[in-house]
Amino acid sequence: MKFNYKDKTVVVNVSHKVGKSTIINLLGYPLTNYFGSKSQVGKKLNPNDFTTDKCFDDADLKVAIVRDPIERIKSCYNDRIVKKNRDNLKDRIKSFTDFCNNFEDLYKNEYQIKIHSYPQVEELGTNPNYYDLIVNTKDINTKFKPELEKLLNVNIPETIKNRSHSDSIKITNEEIEYFKDFYKEDYKYYGEYFYDSK
């Protein structure tokens, strides 16, 4: 995403299920003085102020937001199937184990699963050195927000737009190994920024 302010430009690349709503709120607040859903914030922004497409332009601040892939895949399952039951997937996916056992088919054939679980390198690229700052989702308010405030000389309230509450989902060592292989490029390029989780 690229946001244009009076005399500054900020690029933030972030995948779905990696704090995208929170980031759009933080980036949009200096332009709108408003927090809301991604679409609500988008409606309040001038189209010349931003693009939500991934971007590798030069900017005053270039940021990647990352999330441990194991946390992210649990959040994808919890949000898309358990909470929102997108495409009525609950009818055939009864548990996280079912989700794992059918992941390849779900990823290939279910749009909502794919866009919320594709490898983060598809959004971030494979050159961490492009970024001035790489921030884990757990550190958005403590590491990214202060940098944005300093750059723009504004105060922005803390925000966490959505929480997945997927901590209670149990994952086996075999499932962890499967997803570590699936997301091996994420671990290769951004692994040092992930927090160990299960």
Sequence and secondary structure as in RCSB ss.txt:
>XXXX:A:sequence
MKFNYKDKTVVVNVSHKVGKSTIINLLGYPLTNYFGSKSQVGKKLNPNDFTTDKCFDDADLKVAIVRDPIERIKS
CYNDRIVKKNRDNLKDRIKSFTDFCNNFEDLYKNEYQIKIHSYPQVEELGTNPNYYDLIVNTKDINTKFKPELEK
LLNVNIPETIKNRSHSDSIKITNEEIEYFKDFYKEDYKYYGEYFYDSK
>XXXX:A:secstr
 EEE SS EEEEE  TTSSHHHHHHHHHHHHHS    HHHHHHHS GGGEE S      SEEEEEE  HHHHHHH
HIIIIIIIT GGGGGGT  SHHHHHHTHHHHHHH HHHHHTTS THHHH S GGG SEEEEGGGIIIIIHHHHHH
HHT             TT    HHHHHHHHHHTHHHHHHHGGGS    
